[in-house]
Amino acid sequence: MYSKRFNREVYITRHARKRMQQRGLNEAELSELLETGKTRFKDETRLWIAKAFVQRTDNLVCAAVVLEDQLIVKTVMHHFEWEEMS
């Protein structure tokens, strides 16, 4: 998988694949999430990407990712809520 938005190959960790399976999220939906979701950076390389999918009842869906040579998907969450930034 390749992300045009981040101009990087996407690497999905084993943990993230397991969470995708548990949460019923396929690679096409993950790709849409990465390309069009709202982003919030923790620092220069770590961020969350979240998106509401109309057909899902467990929104928001969120990926925790790291920007390195690749875009590394560390985990995938559902029933996600943004925390207030201080």
Secondary structure, DSSP 8 states (H G I E B T S, - for coil): -EETTTTEEEEE-HHHHHHHHHHT--HHHHHHHHHHSEEEESSSSEEEEEE--TT-SS--EEEEEEESSSEEEEEEESS-------
